[in-house]
Amino acid sequence: MADISGIQSPAGTRSTAGGQRSGRQHPLKPREPLWREVLGELLRRLRHERGLTLGEIADRAGLSPQYLSEIERGLKEPSSEMIEAVAGALGVTLVDLTLAVAETLILAGGDAPAAPAAAVRAPLARTSGGRAGGRSSFTLAA
């Protein structure tokens, strides 16, 4: 069996045995942000904009503040059920949250620096039009 421990992953970082990135970057190409990193930053931004604590959102979502903190820091790959619970605690839908993360990753392209795209740092604009049942949604502000 061949040793693959030194093979570079497509994003230009080495993978560890558990599939985690080691943080070492390919010298010619910065790595793309991971989905979990963009999700975490977006969740933290939404929480801060609403003036809520980790404990308040964790309590509403039915998970521990420690786990929510790990999600926000991009250290955990939460299940869709967990993401939906946190989204609900923040007053957004799972679909809208997923679209915002996907849009951020699209804007980041393959040439994004280690920090998430500017779209994540931009404030989120709340809207209520065009949603079934009068649900609120949000879009990335320019």
C-alpha positions, 0 to 999 in steps of 0.5 A: 500500500502506498504512503499518502501522508505527504500528498497535498489536498486539492485546496493546497493543504495537507490532510491529517489522518482524521481528514482535518486540514493541518493548516499548512498551505501550498506556497502558490495558492491560498486555501479556500474557506471551508463551508463550516468556517463560513457558516460559523462566521455568519452565525456569529455575525447574526448573533452579534447583530441581534445582541445575543450571547452564546448561552442565549442562542445555545439554550434556544437551540437546545445545545451547549454553549461550548458546542455552539462556540466550536461551530462559530469558530468553524471547528465542528461540522454540525448536522443539518438538524443542529444548523436548523436549530441554531438558525431558528434560534437566530430567527432565520430559515435553514434555506436562507442561511444555506444560501448565504453560505453558498453565495459567500463561497461562490464569491470567494471563488478559488482565489480567496485568502485564508480569511472568509470573503468580504461578503461575510463581513458585510452586514446582512439585510433583513427582508420580508418580501417574497417568502411563503408564509411571511417568513423573514429572509436575509440577503448579503448586503453589498 
